Amino acid sequence: MSAEQVSGLCEQLVKAVTVIMDPASTQRYRLEALKFCEEFKEKCPICVPCGLKLAEKTQTAIVRHFGLQILEHVVKYRWNNMPRLEKVYLKNNVMGLISSGTQSILEEESHIKDVLSRIVVEMIKREWPQHWPDMLKELDTLSKQGETQTELVMFILLRLAEDVVTFQTLPTQRRRDIQQTLTQNMEKIFSFLLTALQQNVNKYRCMKTDLSQEPKAQANCRVGIAALNTLAGYIDWVALSHITADNCKLLEMLCLLLNEPELQVGAAECLLIAVSRKGKLEDRKPLMVLFGDVAMHCILSAAQTADGEGLVEKHYVFLKRLCQVLCALGSQLCALLGSDCDVETPANFGKYLESFLAFTTHPSQFLRSSTQITWGALFRHEVLSRDPLLLAVVPKYLRASMTNLVKVGFPSKADSPSCEYSRFDFDSDEDFNAFFNSFRAQQGEVIRMACRLDPLTGFQMAGEWLKYQLTAPVDTGPMNSKTGEGLCSIFSPSFVQWDAMTFFSESVISQMFRTMDKDEIPVNDGIDLLQLVLNFETKDPLILSCVLTNVSALFPFVTYRPEYLPQVLSKLFASVTFEVVEESKAPRTRAVKNVRRHACSSIIKMCRDYPQLVLPNFEMLYNHVKQLLSNELLLTQMEKCALMEALVLISNQFKDYERQKAFLEELMAPVAGLWLSPEMQRVLSDPEAFISYVGADNKIADPLLEDPSGLNRSRISFCVYTILGVVKRARWPAATEEAKAGGFFLGYLPSGTPMYRNPCTEQVLKLFDNLLALIRTHNNLYMPEMVARLGDTFAKALDMLEVEKNAILGLPQPLLELYDSPVYKTVLERMQGFFCTLYDNCFHILGNAGPSMQQDFYTVEGLATQLLSSAFNNLNNIPDYRLRPMLRVFVKPLVLSCPAEYYETLVCPMLGPLFTYLHMRLSQKWQVINQRSMLCEDDAADDNPESQEMLEEQLVRLLTREVMDLATVCCVSKKGVEQNTTAAVDGDDDEAMATEVTPPANAELTELGKCLMKQEDVCTAVLITAYTSLSWKDTLSCQRTTTQLCWPLLKQVLPGNLLPDAVSWFFTSVLKGLQVHGQHDGCMAALVHLAFQIYEALRPRYGELKAVMEQIPDIQLDSLEQFDSKLLNPTLQKVADKRRKDHFKRLISGCIGKPIGEQFRKEVHIRNLPSLFKKVKPSLETDVLENEDGEGFNVLFEP
């Protein structure tokens, strides 16, 4: 190799790098240059001299960076094949570059420093300590040359800790060797870091005021910053004794640096990591030194200075760190105090609380929210919660919360000092809104905890604030609501205050009733407040909604003074019919609808929670409702139904079967009259008549106002809502004795379960046939010939509402529109809402019928056949978004509440065909998705194909989860019925992938599961669906199914004679799942465990499994033989479960999918070195270690 060769190549490389980095280069040139450089790195035998030549100081920074990259590439990919002398030559030259090959600390580019430190770390990872025992000495010697070298040494130490401890990017044995040696030398490393930090900070402080010395001062400052960053990389994991050594010298230094503007952020970062350390309580005790005078003074004065300088990003970041430090300090105090560690409440606890309160009252909403968890921990703590200092802060905290609950600080506004800070923390108003809502919920919990310690103070504050709001003039602010002139929008100053006050009083009052004894409750004050609220009149829907919440919050006082009940009822009933403008024809806005709905639900809640209180006023309530129902146009169907539900809840208190039955008959008479009329029967059982009756075949000229069939639709809705309300609310008494006395009790089932009769059964079953007819008709509307009959205006009437689409796609709702827009903007939206609600409610009735009417429902003649021919009719045409709620609100509750006596007659005949169908449907859907992702280059010509495809895919995912959840609930776990019924969309849980996955060992089949598995068709459908679903692209469904369902199902059929093909298919399905989902740790662990279970259980009986294993890419056959022979030889002692599993995982690693970023990455191979001596280790500098070949040269790199 001649010098000319090197120079010639370097010239070419410089040209190539210049072309790559020149923005004016053409793409072709750039690609050619890139190819030349890459091929050079891969193939050229003289990379090292070229790299060193390019890295010389005389070259430009870009060229030097490339030269160093070449050297890094050599160390990473060629080290194992390099001759010893070349390694030594490279290492010496790299150390030479650190010593004298870079510009000074202030001039050198940071990317050059970074790549240089990376090269050294790559060599350390391959050779230290065994072949390079003097590495730390060499770094120490380098650092003595000056600031430039010291900073590079810091970078090397930090990078080493990150690679070895934080990211663990090297093989286990090498990692262990290096980490062990680092730990043995930690005292030296820490002493080096602290000395460097102290010396450079002292020099910096001396020189920073002298302008002539500014460059020197800056250099020392740089080293100080580097030392802090490096410390941050070590403090997290070293033994706590290093952090607290020398009377906590490190912590003291960090506290003093908090007042040094250039170094304060780094110091706060280190302090935060130190104070957040977990570990033995005894070891953490010294951290309490931070409650001492010096530390407290440093923290508080730094906070005051940073805050006093106004909003500057750097200071604000520092304040956030300081706030986190105080939070972590609070957590340490809570952990140590009251434990066996003999820690006293610190003398400065009062000072700490004052400073913490300062953060809670800071204008930044983010800082305020950061303090909440720690306040909660303090208020809950068994020792601190009794401390007089903390009790004295409770009123101050509550006072602060009154301000913090006010929703101000939107980044787009300027109506509060918080807005400025929000612009740093949030990208948009929606972002801030989401944050604030969760912050408010968190505050609610902490306020309740605070009120446990001092309930009366909280109540007095709430009372004062409520009285103030009731008398304050309304300020609508600059933005008027579209609902009407002079009304509040959700941003109006008055509403924002009302809203906050309401939340506060709700939190405080509910806690007071839980905490205080009955006799101590301030009843008179509460009733006075209630009177004020009841007498308050407003025409503003947003404020009225707050007023209603206050009525509900204060309602428990009425239990002491029942004579106020009629007044409360009058107030609520007046709000049920609330309108901004009486008799207005314009569509109601959401704000108005919310008030009416709010009033209805307040009435229901009152009747549900205080039925005994309301019972004496039943007649008055009944007359109120009758009067409202007499006018067909006054209320929406939902409102009518809500009021009827309230009556049904009270009628449950009659505790007399005949009386309640007679009442329900009277209540439902109008519904029965309508529902069973010949015309309605015709409409409900004929899809064409139905479309015409609800007006979906019309073409409407003015889709905003004109709606000729609105009344017809509302009649159908009214009937369905009422049936649902009655089925949901009518019940027998909970106490068996009362049920027997009232005539509800019928005896016992063979299993010993008591049987009751529901007073609504007779009425509901009378209407049941027509309900099934409606469901059948509704399903048939999706037939292509029926869809074709929809009028022009209503062509999309059966589509999803925009709101539903947005919820599924996880798109945020625009804030303002929510309250000010009409609930339905057009007749089409109204029609879509009608179909959607009607469909859901019909299935809610079927889902509630079992728990409500029990044996009277399950024994309806031919029920399974009737359900199959109605609810499961025409499923092929039913879209996913309709099928999903059907499974969730009807099939799942029905199956879960069904007693074992009816499994054979009802559940199995229904689930068999259903599971078979669902498997077929999902397989087809996933096939389409998989094909689509293979052909994704083809452009579809739709109006918005991407979002449509995303929506369809997300729906298939959600439907898959629903189906797998149904199978799991039926067969394996007895989850509560409510488990999934409340979540509107489980789209947000994609990220919630748990990584701990050893499945519950006791996941046994339920009785229903066993019954289903006896039926061959059901058994096959469920098994095949479960195992096929493992390779569908939905990680969440895959993980749930793997951990909960697959093994229990397979275990059930093991005793039978499974065909070898079937066994191979099950095993292959799991391996396919690994191919698709192996990149997700949670799924991968679960699938490996399942494959291991199957192989261990079935390999002895089925040799075919070994044949499957042999087809895995890159499998080591000798290793497989070894695993097999141990598995098949029962005499051998079993290896520990974990080791067997690890061996198995290595065997199948060839089919475990990798993330796309790793699929084409070039492998880095780091060889293990001879293991460190097991005997007591002498100091490493004197260690003489042999290399692998046993040639006995002492070390690779001699000093």
Disulfide bonds with the S-S distance in Angstrom:
none
